[in-house]
Amino acid sequence: MNLAPCGHWGNTPPCAEALIQAGVARVVIAMADPNPLAESGLAQLHEAGIAVTLGVCEPAARILNQGFVSRFTRRRPWVRAKIAGSLDGRTALSNGQSKWITGPEAREFGHYLRARSGAILTGINTILMDDPALSARVDKKVHDPMKVVLDTHGRLPKVAQIFQSPGRVCVATCSDSDFDPNNALVWRVSANAAGRVDLTAVLALLADHGVNELLVEAGPTLLGQFIAEDLVDELWYFMAPICLGEQARPLMHLPELRTLSNAKRYAAPRYTILGEDLCLVFERKECLQES
């Protein structure tokens, strides 16, 4: 088992009880369950006289369960940010045109990233400018991820495409006005010092709603906010062999630095080739140390 069997009722009956009733003699477990409610499971196995071996292949299990572990130990999902950009670090022309910078293989892989996520998050400016559906269009049936829009002033239009595709829509806003677009789940959260939706509060709410893995697909301002606040665990950069020029839109907006020692640094990337594009995956060094 990659996680210790639980001893409580949740969405399913207690796993420990099922093992005891099955009459197994020994249970081999990779890692303990970080959910405090699950702690009684191991005790139940011991009381039933079942031999327990804990810690087999634990590092691999922590990677497999990184979203679940993050939700219980940090009260936030494991956060991936996805960007499609050019060799010169641009995401769209100055007029907003971006279809398509990357090729079909990279775009298809992006949909699999959506499909593996519990939620997809974007900002209201992306909705107003690009009107994405944020759907996971893959060739097999998947659980449709929640779609989360950060909308500080409550501007989400009821005709937005996200309401036309499967998956619940959630809107995080600082607005006190009457705001109920198409029966979306509305979270009223505090504003940060810049007057925008507080990201830490939103991530905590997502964890409380059972989201283990979050995919951020946002414009340069919101992505820069996530990066600046050290809230991105993995940065997936789909880089196309194209140059768009200095007038094109940048990957992200970050605060000015006075010294390189304050720069955000990531571990050496993993990479793969997708058609003509290069996919680079950068992980925070802190995440590697935590795992």
C-alpha positions, 0 to 999 in steps of 0.5 A: 500500500502506498499510504497507511490504511485509514481507520475512519469513515470518509467517502469510503469505509475504513480500509483497516477494517476491510483488511482485518475482515479479509484476514491478511497476515501482513501489510506492507506500507510505503508511508504514513497517512498525513490525515490525522483522522487516519492515524487509528488505522495502524493501531487497529492493524496491530491490535488485530495481530497483523504484521505491519512493515512501514516505510518501504519505497517511501520517497517514491510514495511521497512523490506519488502522493505529493498533492495529498500530503501538501493538502494536509501538511501545508493546507494548500494543494500542490501548485503547478503553473503552465505557460506556453511561450517563445524562445524570447520569453513571450506569450502573445503578440502585443494585440493579444494573438497567441493561437497558436504559439505551440504545436498540437503535441504540446497543446494535447499534453496541456490537456492531460495536465488539466485532466490530472488536476483537481482544479484549474485556476485563472484570473478575470483578465484572462477570462475577459481577454481570451474567454477560455473553456478550461476544459480537459479535452482528453481521449478518456473519461476523467473527473472534470476539474473545478474551474476557479476564477480570481475576480477581485471586483466581481466582473465575471460575465455569465456568458463566459465559456467556462459555464459551457463546459463540464466542471464546477465553477468557483469565483474568489472575489473581494467584492461585497456586491450581489454577485452570483454568476450562473450559480457558481460557488462564490468565495468572498476572501480578503484582499492583499496589500495590493488590493487583489484576492489573497492567494493564500486564502484561496489555496486554503479554501481549495484544500478545504474542498479536497483539491490535492493538485491545482493547475494555474493557467494565468496571465503575466500579472497573476502568474507573477503574483504566484511566483513572487509569493513562492506559491508555485511548486512546479513551473511547466514551460512549453517553449516553442521555437519561435521569437515574438519580439520585445513588444510581445507580452511577457511570461510574467510580471515580477517586482524589480530586484535590487540584488540577484540574491533575492531572485527566485531560483529553481532546481535543474529542470526535467524536460521532454520534446513534444513535436517541435516544442520543448517542455521544461519542468522547474521545481522549487528547491524547497519542494525537493528538500521537503520531499 
